[in-house]
């Protein structure tokens, strides 16, 4: 099969990466500034708030943003697109509010005196994330990029004012980030010239309930993904305290641009691959998945090597007495698998195989919790990153195995190949029936 270079995808990616790069650069600079300004405990609390923001984004992505992009992409008329947009937008508002409430309570338990600022920040960030994905699905990449620029500029101004003029830099920074996200939302709505439509009436929830059999597995997958992906932060902070998590967070934040770029790739490719799946062009889907996964994996490895070079130059209270080189190597061992399994996961989500994704992340969560728990019991907290790397590598292998099997069955409907799990389940069923 002849491969055509996807120039239109590259153009879209540049627009998306441009917006993501602005946000990523701002978050990176803010983290570096707070790393030098806050105590180890204060920076640990800030890092945990960012972790909760990541948890909120994952639930938004699984329960509203990705389903919205998929079903909006599959709709054949504007009325269907608008209906799905309103349905998932309403659900996103509820999820964002719940994530804000949960963040506030958790931050209070971990030592934040109020938790309100962190709650507002996570709520606004989660809601803006859904709206960005929905507008990407409407092919409004330029509008989203301008909105990202507005968020970045507002964030720089407000965060600088919070750090410079207020004594409690941690709390005022949370409020500044929340306000910057609201500015981004306002610019997005204004430039798109679309009225925000939110409804909690019965028809909206009935439409959402029809999709719930698939979405419940997506939600379960988000839960297991968060356990698998965020267990490191929660276990280290819960057992050893926020100060013990600070050096790990200080290094991991340098890898945040990789997560941002992975979201950009997902947003770029989901509508395109959804159309290919709808047209049953499975060869092209599989080809693009492998090419982009190779690009992302190699790019993350090169980026990690650059971070290793920079790490010794960073001086901070949070990094005192920490083995930054070892932490950096473990971080690379985490992020290369993460970037390499983005594409198979996107393919499984487009195919509606949320149950398989949930199974993979649940198994990865079990592996991660067990490994990290054992390492925390017998080694310094730095080694907990090695346990997280084992979990991510497991998810990488399982994601490609199940996606390859699924694609083979789609391309060869008369030559179905069961997975090992499916074969074991059938064997167990037959054994029970024989008894």
JOHU-V775738 format. One record per pair of residues at least 12 apart in sequence whose C-alpha atoms are under 7 Angstrom apart, sorted by the first residue. I is the first residue (numbers start at 1). GAP is how many residues later the second one is. Records with the same first field share a line. If there is no record, write none. Layout:
I=GAP  GAP
This chain:
12=256
13=252  255
15=126  127  130
16=125  129  248
17=244  247
18=127
19=126  129  130
20=240  241  244
22=127  130
23=125  129
24=233  236
26=126  130
28=225  226
35=281  283
36=280  281
39=278
40=203  206  277  278
41=201  202
43=203
44=198  199  201  202
45=197
47=202
49=69
52=51
53=69
55=171
56=40  43  66  70
57=69  72
58=164
59=160  163
60=32  35  66  70
61=69
62=156  157  160
63=152  155  156
64=24  27  28  66
65=65  68  69
68=16  17  20  66
69=64  65  68  202
70=201  204  280
71=13
72=12  65
73=64  198  201
74=201
86=111  112
87=117  121
89=109
90=108  109  110
92=35  38
93=34
96=27  30  31
97=26
99=23  24
100=19  20  22  23
101=18
103=15  16
104=12  14  15
117=54  57  58
118=56
120=58
121=53  54  56  57
124=54  57  58
125=56
128=53  57
132=12
133=134
136=131
137=134
143=45  48  49
144=44
147=37  40  41
148=36
150=33  34
151=29  30  32  33
154=26
155=21  22  25
158=18
159=14  17
162=14
214=140
217=137  138  141
218=136  140
220=138
221=136  137  140
224=134  137  138  141
225=136  140
227=138
228=133  136  137  140
231=138
232=140  152  156
233=12
236=145
246=72
247=71  72  75
248=79  134
251=77
252=79
258=42
262=77  80
266=80
270=76
273=12
274=76
282=129
289=54  55
293=47  50
294=46
296=43  44
297=39  42  43
300=35  36  39
301=31  35
304=28
308=17  20
311=13
327=55
330=55  56  59
331=54
333=56
334=54  55  58
337=55  56  59
338=54
340=56
341=55  58
344=55  56  59
345=54
348=55
360=35  38  39
361=34
364=27  30  31
365=26
367=24
368=19  20  22  23
371=16
372=12  15  16
405=12  14
